[in-house]
């Protein structure tokens, strides 16, 4: 099997759990994804199966969108409700006060990665250091918050936020920082990823559905062609002779403006992401089966 599979990750599963399940269902060791979700989180995982794993690097930089719940007055060591409580504070914050603080987090901001993260420092994962009771200094990183809107409060009183952000943004750290700005502290109480680039959670499939489709022998029907990742690029078809050159990794003359293209064979098979420069088309990444 080769292609992109949209999965609605259930709570309690790690992204690794989903990948391991798909390796069994799809009978392949080649499974990747374009961004992890913590076990607490639910929602969209964009999974790459088979030859499509070659496209993971092109999807990792896409913006992501979430519906996040934030509990005011509670601070934890993991910055979400799964962690150990390190502080509890009275909070009487109005929606107007929250909205005024949210404005300061729009655009490019600096964010200090949490200790409970998979980032490596001096060859060690930060979460390994944190689980042993340690803490190290982390350099702030630039991230971009494109959307940060207050949607209201749930039955428990937790704040509901609509967040669209760049690669590398930790939403639980964003909640922690907002809590600090409000003066009462906060942690993330729930998270659901709703979009990755142009992919939507409404089009994703539950793990139970994937298992059922695998049992029926129809799982492959749910796969999207890897070329959907490059839909914004112009499509071009090449001749049989040019296809042979592509399959050998060569370049050839092509009268096209400079830029990137989706390249297909005469029969419509997606061959590669290509780049034209000064009248020559070369391969950036091939996706045909060898």
N, C-alpha and C positions, 0 to 999 in steps of 0.2 A: 504494500500500500504506500502511496505517496500523495501528500497533500496537507492541507491545513484543516485542523479539527477544532471547533469552538466548544469549549467545555464550561459548564456552570459548576464550579467547584463547591462541594458542600462544606459546611463548617466542620472542623475537626480533622480534615484531610490536609496534608502538606502538598505542595506542588510536586514534590518527589513522589508522593503516594499516587497522584494522578498519572504521572509519567510511567511509574512502574505498572500500574493497571493497564495503561494503553499498550505497553510493550507486550503484555500477554494477549490482549484482545486483538491487536494488529499483527501479532507474530513477527515483530521486528525489534531489534535493539536500538534502532535509530529513532529516538523520540526526543524532542526538545521543546522549549517554550520561550516566550519573549518577555517574561517577567514573573517573578514568584509572587505568591500570596501566602501570608501567614496562616496557620491553622485556624485562627479566630475568624478570618475573613472568608467571605463567599464571593461567588461571581465569576467573571469572565477570565478564563485562561486560554490563550491562543497557543495551541499545541501544533507542533510541526512533526510530521510523520515521514519516515523514509528519506528519500532524496530531498524532500522539502526542508529538512533540517539545515540545508545550506543557506536558507534564507533567514535564519534566526537573527543574524547580525543586522539585517536591514529593518527588522521590526522592533528591535530592542529600544530604539530611540524615540518611538512614537509616544505622543501624549496619552495619558490614561485618565479616566474619569471614575469618580467614586461617589457613593452616598455613605457618609461617615456619621456615626453617632459619637457624641462627646459628653462625658459625664463630668460636670463641674464639681469642684470641691474635693476631688479624689486624685491623689498623685501616687503612681506606682513606679517600681524600678524598671519595668518594661515599657512604660508609657501607655499600657492598655490594661484592661480589667483582669487579664490573666496573671499579672505580676503581683509581687509583694507590695502591700500598701506602705508607703513611706511618708505620707502626710494626708490629713483630712482637715478640711477648712469649711467654715460657714460660708455659704454663698447665697447672695440675694441679688443676682444680676439680671437686669432687664434685657429684653431683646434689643432694645435700642443701644444699650451699652455694648452688647455683643457685636452688633453690626458696625458700630464705630471702631471697634478694635479690629474686625476682619479687614477693614480697608487698608490697614498697615501691612497686611500680608499678601496683598495683590502684587503681581509682577515678579521680578527677580528678587529673591531673598537669599540670605545665607542661613544654612541649616547645619547644625552639628549632628552627625549620624548618631543614633542611639547605641549604647553598649550592646544591647541585645539585637545584633544584626550580623549578617554574614560577611561584612567587610573585613578584609585582612589587614593587619598591621604588624609589621615585622614577622610576617609569615604565619601569624596566628589569627583565627577568627575572633572577632570581638565577643561573640556570644560565649565562646569557650573561656575567655578571660573572665567575663561577667559571672558565669555559672560557678566559677571558683572564688567568687567574692572580690575579684579585682576590678580595677577601672584604670583606663589610660586616657591621656589627653587626645582628643580628636580634633582635627582641623575642620573649620566650617567649610561647607561646600555650597556653591551657587546652585539653586534650583529655581524653577519658574512656576508660579501659581497663576494659571490663566483664569480660572473661575473659582470663587470662594463665596458662596451664597448661603445665607441662613434660610432653611426651609421650614423651620418651626421646632416644636418639641414633641417627643413621643409621650406615651401614657406615664412613663416613669419620670418624665421631666428632663431626659437627656436631650441635648441639642443636636439637631439634624442638619448636616452640612452637605452641600453639593460642591465637590472639589474636582477641578481639572488641573492636572499638573504635569510637569516634565518628568523624564526618566530620572530615577534616583531619589525622588521625593519620598520621604517617610511621612505618611499621613498621621501616624500616632505621635510622631515628633511635632508635627504641625499642631495637633490638639494640645500637646503638652505646652508648647510655646504660646498658644492662644490663652491657655489657662493662666500662665505666668503673667501675660499682659493684662488679664482681667483681675489679677491679684488674689485669685482664689484657688488656683491650680486646676488641672483637668487631666483626664486620660481618655483614650479612645475606648468606647464600649462596644462598638460594632463597626463593620466595614463591608461594603459590597462594591465590587468593581463592576461598572456598567459599560465601559467602553475602553477599547485599546485601538488607537488610531480610528479607522473607519469601522472596525468590528464592534458589534453590539451584543450585550448579554441576552437580548431577546431572541437572538439567532443561535444561542448556544444550547448544548444538550447536556442533560444530567447524566451522572455516572450510571444510574439505573437504566436509562434509555440506551446508553452505549453498550451495556452488557446485554440487554435484550436484543439489540440490533446485531451484535456479534453472534449471539445464539441463532438468530434467524439467517445469518449469512449476508446481511444487508448493511453492515457497518460502513463499508467502503462508499456507499451512496451518500453518506454525510460529509465526505471529504470535499473541501474546496480546492480548486486548482491553485498552486502556489503563485500563479501569475496575478491573482486578485490583489496581491500585496503591492503590485506595481501598476494598478489600473489608471493612475493619473498620467502615465507615460504613453506616448504614441506607440501604436502597434505597427510593426512592419513584418512582411513575409519575405523569405529569401528563396532562391531557386534551389534545385536539388544539388547543383554544383557548389553553391555557397553553403548549403547545409553540411556538405562533406567537410568543408573547411572549418565550419563552426565545431563540428564533432571532433576535429583534430586539434582544436584550440588555436587555430590560426586566425588571421585578420584578412580583410579584403576591401577593395575599393567600393565605396557606396556614396552616391551623391545625395547626401542628407545634411541638414544643418547640424552643427555641433550639439551634442546633448546625449541623453540616455534614452534607450528604446527597449520595448518588449519585442523580442525577436522570435518568430514562429516559422516552422517549416511550411512547405506548400500544402500539406495535409492538415495544418492547424495545430500541430504539436508545439507546445511551448519549449523553446530551445534554451534561451538564455536572456539575461539582462545584459544588454550591450551598450557600448558608448561610441558614438561617432565623433571623430576629431579630424579636421582637415581632410575630409573625404575618405577616411578609413574607418571601418567598423571593427571594433575589437570586443572580446569577451570580458565582462566584469565578473559574472558568475554564471556557470552553466547549470541547467536543471534537467536535461534529458537523461534518460536511463542509459547506462553504459553496458 
